[in-house]
Amino acid sequence: MRTLLLTLVLHAGGFAEPPAPTPPLVIPEFSTASKEPVELRWNMAESAFPVNAGLQIGAQVRGVLALPATDPGRTLIQVELAFPLLARNSRTILLPAGTRLVGRVHLLRGELRFVAFESFLPPDGRSFGLPEGVFSLGPGRLLATQDGTYALLTVARPLRMEPFGPR
């Protein structure tokens, strides 16, 4: 009994309430509506390779999603490709594994809602803007936002892109 009492006294005030879990990210429904293909080019001398809409690539959430108290609409999420994005020929690497896509989320009525990916950062350190609606998160309606969470990226529009590599 004495040991139990001593244990309770030693631990009194030592328990902190666990942090509130970050709400899951609500993902909008993926639509394969046919849209005009989008081109991503950074060197006009190179050939662009096609990627079909609907192609999915494994990825992982990177970093901790921090919600700023003053402007939750500016919250960013980073998703890192676990596998390269390959052209339709299955040989040409368009985005290597390790490329990060940076997207924006909004906090709306206590739910985090995915808006869109705005840019991507290949492993070589460059940064490029993304036209709206090129990549989406999915499938499914919810995504946990903890670091390392597995996610699927979907090519949402037909895509033509230059190969990755030295110029």
C-alpha positions in Angstrom: 0.0 0.0 0.0 2.9 2.3 0.9 4.5 1.8 -2.5 1.2 2.6 -4.3 0.8 5.8 -2.2 4.4 6.8 -2.9 4.0 6.2 -6.6 0.8 8.3 -6.7 2.6 11.2 -4.8 5.6 11.1 -7.1 3.5 11.2 -10.2 1.0 13.8 -9.0 1.2 16.8 -11.4 3.6 14.9 -13.6 1.0 13.8 -16.2 0.4 16.3 -18.9 -2.7 16.1 -21.0 -1.8 14.6 -24.4 -2.0 17.1 -27.3 -5.2 17.1 -29.2 -4.9 15.0 -32.4 -4.8 16.9 -35.6 -8.1 16.3 -37.4 -7.9 14.2 -40.6 -7.7 16.0 -43.9 -10.9 15.9 -45.9 -10.2 15.2 -49.5 -12.6 16.3 -52.2 -14.0 13.7 -54.6 -11.6 12.9 -57.4 -13.1 13.5 -60.8 -11.6 12.2 -64.1 -13.5 14.7 -66.1 -11.6 15.2 -69.4 -9.7 18.5 -69.3 -7.2 20.0 -71.5 -3.7 18.6 -70.9 -1.4 20.7 -68.9 2.3 21.1 -69.7 5.0 21.4 -67.1 8.2 22.8 -68.8 11.3 24.4 -67.4 13.6 24.1 -70.4 11.9 24.6 -73.8 14.7 22.6 -75.6 13.6 19.3 -74.1 10.8 17.0 -75.3 7.7 16.7 -73.2 6.4 13.2 -72.4 2.7 12.3 -71.7 1.1 11.0 -68.5 -2.5 9.7 -68.5 -5.0 11.2 -66.1 -5.8 8.8 -63.3 -2.3 7.5 -62.8 -1.6 7.0 -59.1 1.8 7.4 -57.3 2.6 6.3 -53.7 3.6 9.1 -51.4 4.0 10.0 -47.7 3.0 13.1 -45.7 6.1 14.9 -44.6 6.4 17.2 -41.6 3.9 18.0 -38.9 0.8 20.0 -40.0 0.9 23.1 -37.8 -2.3 25.1 -37.7 -1.6 28.8 -37.3 -4.2 30.4 -34.9 -4.5 33.6 -36.9 -4.8 32.4 -40.5 -5.6 28.7 -40.8 -6.2 29.1 -44.6 -2.4 29.4 -45.1 -1.6 26.0 -43.6 0.6 24.0 -45.9 1.0 20.2 -46.3 3.9 18.5 -48.0 3.6 15.1 -49.6 6.8 13.3 -50.8 6.8 10.9 -53.7 7.8 7.4 -52.6 8.2 6.3 -56.2 9.1 8.2 -59.4 6.4 9.6 -61.7 7.1 7.8 -65.0 6.0 8.9 -68.5 3.5 6.7 -70.4 6.5 4.8 -71.8 7.3 3.5 -68.3 11.0 4.4 -68.7 11.3 8.2 -68.6 11.5 9.7 -65.1 9.5 12.9 -65.0 9.5 13.4 -61.2 12.0 11.4 -59.1 11.2 9.7 -55.8 11.8 12.3 -53.1 10.0 15.1 -55.0 7.8 17.1 -52.6 4.4 18.5 -53.6 3.3 21.4 -51.5 -0.4 22.0 -51.0 -2.7 24.2 -49.1 -5.4 23.2 -46.6 -8.2 25.2 -44.9 -9.6 24.7 -41.4 -13.4 24.9 -41.9 -15.8 24.2 -39.0 -13.2 22.1 -37.2 -12.3 20.1 -40.3 -9.1 20.3 -42.4 -10.0 20.5 -46.1 -7.5 20.0 -48.8 -7.5 22.8 -51.4 -4.8 22.1 -54.0 -1.2 21.5 -54.7 0.6 24.8 -55.5 4.2 23.8 -56.1 6.7 20.9 -56.3 10.3 20.7 -55.2 12.5 18.0 -56.9 15.4 16.6 -54.8 17.8 18.9 -56.7 16.6 21.9 -54.7 14.7 23.8 -57.5 11.1 24.9 -57.0 8.3 25.0 -59.5 4.7 26.3 -59.4 1.9 23.9 -60.4 -1.1 24.9 -62.4 -4.4 24.2 -60.6 -5.7 20.7 -60.6 -2.7 18.8 -61.9 -2.4 16.4 -58.9 -5.0 15.4 -56.4 -5.0 13.4 -53.2 -6.9 10.2 -53.2 -8.6 7.9 -53.3 -10.8 8.0 -50.2 -12.3 10.9 -48.3 -10.0 11.3 -45.3 -6.2 11.3 -44.8 -4.3 11.3 -41.5 -1.8 14.2 -41.5 0.9 12.8 -39.2 4.4 12.7 -40.6 5.0 9.5 -42.5 1.3 8.8 -43.3 0.9 6.9 -46.6 -1.0 8.7 -49.3 -1.8 8.3 -53.0 -1.3 11.1 -55.5 -3.4 11.0 -58.6 -2.6 12.7 -61.9 -5.9 14.6 -62.2 -5.5 16.0 -65.7 -3.7 14.7 -68.7 -0.1 15.8 -68.3 2.9 16.5 -70.6 6.1 17.0 -68.8 9.9 17.2 -69.4 12.1 14.5 -68.0 14.0 15.1 -64.8 17.8 15.2 -64.9 20.7 17.5 -65.6 20.3 20.1 -68.2 
